[in-house]
Amino acid sequence: MKFNLLTVKEIVKLTADAVQISFDVPEELHEEYNFLPGQYITLNINGERRDYSLCESPNDKKWSIGVKSQPNGKISSYLANELKVGDQLEVSTPSGRFTIPTKPNEKRTLLAFTAGSGITPIMSMLEFTLQTEEWVNFHIFYVNRDENSIMFKERLTELKQKYPNNVFIHHFYTRQDQENFIYNGRIDEKKFDLILNQIIDINEVDEAMVCGPEEMILTLAKKINEAGIIEKHIHFEMFNPSVKTEDIFTKHDEGPQTVQVTVTLDGETSEVTWDRGKNLIDTMLDAGIDAPYSCKGGVCSSCMCKITEGEVHIGDNYVLTDSDYEEGMTLACISRPKTATLAIDFDEV
Ligand code: FES
């Protein structure tokens, strides 16, 4: 994860409280800023880091994010209301694991459930897939307060017009009644069952994506799995998780109070003393090592690393897969020492 100072090239109003911000990425940085549909960049604003998903197709060489001003959200409100074209921001290179494989020669069905600004990474996946997969059926089930709060409304309509046989957008409103009652309100378990009965044949679905608030993800990922889609083909990205790191660790209190850890990052190996009262990211930052991080809460995956010696306790998270655990991966921000010696490698990810 590397940060560069990038200039804001364009700001487009999407709704009353949301904007699309585009950055000027100089030609010499294009390779470093290459991304997969669904990935995000991290902004560092006065020492505070926030992740924002990229919303354009990587094919178009545009680096744009969608930002919705959140109640009490200092950073999102600054970005949505005060940022100007020509301003410069510290922007990281793209990362993130909310991606799906590309299959240009197959006829396949993709399913996305999203709400509010959760549409942002889906826009990138949608546009890229439509550009590259002639036979795709891409269904989006998108929840908003009402018609006026739909982010990317015009672009969604244009894509539907351009690819009428490939894209199917189903708008749900929580505060605006629609003729067909199925589209009124959030997508809960009951609504999901109705969707399966009336709109989608789950047996035809190849990949399912869920992007939105934690409750939506937990409910729908479970339902999709119960309906027959195996975990490997269910992808999700959580916005605003409710679990705090302190809560994660109340149950993991066994292990040495301090350990010497060997950390390898960007080809350099250093020794740090890690006190279990502090997370490894802050320990490294205090030691002058530029540890990669963003959320510090087990959500974004920026701090993923490999344990090459010893063991750690790993807090609850929605990032690591079974194969990650088998390969010895962990998230530095939610790990606590379990053994007296430890070696951790950030480069082997
Ligand atoms: S910093 Fe986000 S998962 Fe660790």
Residues whose N, C-alpha, C, O or C-beta is under 5 A from the ligand:
A	BS01	FES	Y293 S294 C295 K296 G297 G298 V299 C300 S301 S302 C303 L331 C333
